[in-house]
Amino acid sequence: MKISKIAYKPVGLALGATSGMIAGAAFKQAWKMAGHDDDAPDATDEDRSWQEILLAAALQGAIFAVVKAAVDRAGATTVRRLTGTWPG
């Protein structure tokens, strides 16, 4: 295993936590902009319809995936600029 890959592990963990916070905030804003309540439904929320719960889950999953990919890619690109080696 490359030393750069090992050294990148703590950076990757920090970026993962940061991307989770960013994605959570982006999802809340997107849910409000879609014209729904302030809080997205939980899967076990009895008062919400299947359609609303599945829509919220799909939107949340898409946002989390895009934000995670963008943050991971930016982190790897920055590491290459600083060290000259791709961390993955």
CYANA upper distance limits for C-alpha pairs under 8 A (distance plus 0.5 A):
  1 MET  CA      5 LYS  CA      7.49
  1 MET  CA      6 ILE  CA      7.92
  2 LYS  CA      6 ILE  CA      7.13
  3 ILE  CA      7 ALA  CA      6.58
  4 SER  CA      8 TYR  CA      6.51
  4 SER  CA     85 THR  CA      7.54
  4 SER  CA     86 TRP  CA      8.10
  4 SER  CA     87 PRO  CA      5.92
  5 LYS  CA      9 LYS  CA      7.14
  5 LYS  CA     87 PRO  CA      5.27
  5 LYS  CA     88 GLY  CA      6.42
  7 ALA  CA     11 VAL  CA      8.23
  8 TYR  CA     12 GLY  CA      6.48
  8 TYR  CA     87 PRO  CA      6.68
  9 LYS  CA     13 LEU  CA      6.74
 10 PRO  CA     14 ALA  CA      6.77
 11 VAL  CA     15 LEU  CA      6.62
 11 VAL  CA     75 GLY  CA      8.45
 12 GLY  CA     16 GLY  CA      6.52
 12 GLY  CA     72 ASP  CA      7.73
 12 GLY  CA     75 GLY  CA      8.07
 13 LEU  CA     17 ALA  CA      6.89
 14 ALA  CA     18 THR  CA      6.72
 15 LEU  CA     19 SER  CA      6.45
 15 LEU  CA     71 VAL  CA      7.20
 15 LEU  CA     72 ASP  CA      7.40
 15 LEU  CA     75 GLY  CA      7.85
 16 GLY  CA     20 GLY  CA      6.71
 16 GLY  CA     68 LYS  CA      7.45
 16 GLY  CA     71 VAL  CA      8.32
 16 GLY  CA     72 ASP  CA      8.10
 17 ALA  CA     21 MET  CA      7.01
 18 THR  CA     22 ILE  CA      6.78
 19 SER  CA     23 ALA  CA      6.42
 19 SER  CA     64 PHE  CA      8.37
 19 SER  CA     67 VAL  CA      6.65
 19 SER  CA     68 LYS  CA      6.04
 19 SER  CA     71 VAL  CA      6.77
 20 GLY  CA     24 GLY  CA      6.55
 20 GLY  CA     64 PHE  CA      7.55
 20 GLY  CA     68 LYS  CA      7.89
 21 MET  CA     25 ALA  CA      6.83
 22 ILE  CA     26 ALA  CA      6.65
 22 ILE  CA     67 VAL  CA      7.90
 23 ALA  CA     27 PHE  CA      6.50
 23 ALA  CA     63 ILE  CA      6.67
 23 ALA  CA     64 PHE  CA      5.70
 23 ALA  CA     67 VAL  CA      6.43
 23 ALA  CA     68 LYS  CA      8.32
 24 GLY  CA     28 LYS  CA      6.82
 24 GLY  CA     64 PHE  CA      8.07
 25 ALA  CA     29 GLN  CA      6.88
 26 ALA  CA     30 ALA  CA      6.60
 26 ALA  CA     63 ILE  CA      7.86
 27 PHE  CA     31 TRP  CA      6.48
 27 PHE  CA     59 LEU  CA      7.93
 27 PHE  CA     60 GLN  CA      6.37
 27 PHE  CA     63 ILE  CA      7.01
 28 LYS  CA     32 LYS  CA      6.79
 28 LYS  CA     38 ASP  CA      7.97
 28 LYS  CA     39 ASP  CA      7.83
 28 LYS  CA     40 ALA  CA      8.00
 29 GLN  CA     33 MET  CA      6.63
 30 ALA  CA     34 ALA  CA      6.62
 31 TRP  CA     35 GLY  CA      7.41
 31 TRP  CA     36 HIS  CA      6.55
 31 TRP  CA     37 ASP  CA      8.09
 31 TRP  CA     38 ASP  CA      7.90
 31 TRP  CA     39 ASP  CA      8.36
 31 TRP  CA     40 ALA  CA      7.33
 31 TRP  CA     56 ALA  CA      8.06
 32 LYS  CA     36 HIS  CA      5.97
 32 LYS  CA     37 ASP  CA      6.94
 32 LYS  CA     38 ASP  CA      6.37
 36 HIS  CA     40 ALA  CA      8.30
 40 ALA  CA     56 ALA  CA      6.95
 41 PRO  CA     45 ASP  CA      6.77
 41 PRO  CA     48 ARG  CA      7.30
 41 PRO  CA     52 GLU  CA      7.93
 41 PRO  CA     53 ILE  CA      6.32
 41 PRO  CA     56 ALA  CA      7.51
 42 ASP  CA     53 ILE  CA      7.33
 43 ALA  CA     53 ILE  CA      6.52
 48 ARG  CA     52 GLU  CA      6.98
 48 ARG  CA     53 ILE  CA      7.24
 49 SER  CA     53 ILE  CA      6.81
 50 TRP  CA     54 LEU  CA      6.54
 51 GLN  CA     55 LEU  CA      6.47
 52 GLU  CA     56 ALA  CA      6.63
 53 ILE  CA     57 ALA  CA      6.73
 54 LEU  CA     58 ALA  CA      6.58
 55 LEU  CA     59 LEU  CA      6.62
 56 ALA  CA     60 GLN  CA      6.50
 57 ALA  CA     61 GLY  CA      6.53
 58 ALA  CA     62 ALA  CA      6.66
 59 LEU  CA     63 ILE  CA      6.68
 60 GLN  CA     64 PHE  CA      6.59
 61 GLY  CA     65 ALA  CA      6.60
 62 ALA  CA     66 VAL  CA      6.73
 63 ILE  CA     67 VAL  CA      6.60
 64 PHE  CA     68 LYS  CA      6.45
 65 ALA  CA     69 ALA  CA      6.60
 66 VAL  CA     70 ALA  CA      6.62
 67 VAL  CA     71 VAL  CA      6.57
 68 LYS  CA     72 ASP  CA      6.45
 69 ALA  CA     73 ARG  CA      6.48
 70 ALA  CA     74 ALA  CA      6.59
 71 VAL  CA     75 GLY  CA      6.56
 72 ASP  CA     76 ALA  CA      6.69
 73 ARG  CA     77 THR  CA      6.58
 74 ALA  CA     78 THR  CA      6.60
 75 GLY  CA     79 VAL  CA      6.72
 76 ALA  CA     80 ARG  CA      6.76
 76 ALA  CA     86 TRP  CA      6.97
 76 ALA  CA     87 PRO  CA      6.56
 76 ALA  CA     88 GLY  CA      8.03
 77 THR  CA     81 ARG  CA      6.80
 77 THR  CA     86 TRP  CA      7.85
 78 THR  CA     82 LEU  CA      6.73
 79 VAL  CA     83 THR  CA      6.36
 79 VAL  CA     84 GLY  CA      7.92
 79 VAL  CA     85 THR  CA      7.64
 79 VAL  CA     86 TRP  CA      7.33
 79 VAL  CA     87 PRO  CA      7.37
 80 ARG  CA     84 GLY  CA      5.09
 80 ARG  CA     85 THR  CA      5.27
 80 ARG  CA     86 TRP  CA      5.48
 80 ARG  CA     87 PRO  CA      7.61
 81 ARG  CA     85 THR  CA      8.31
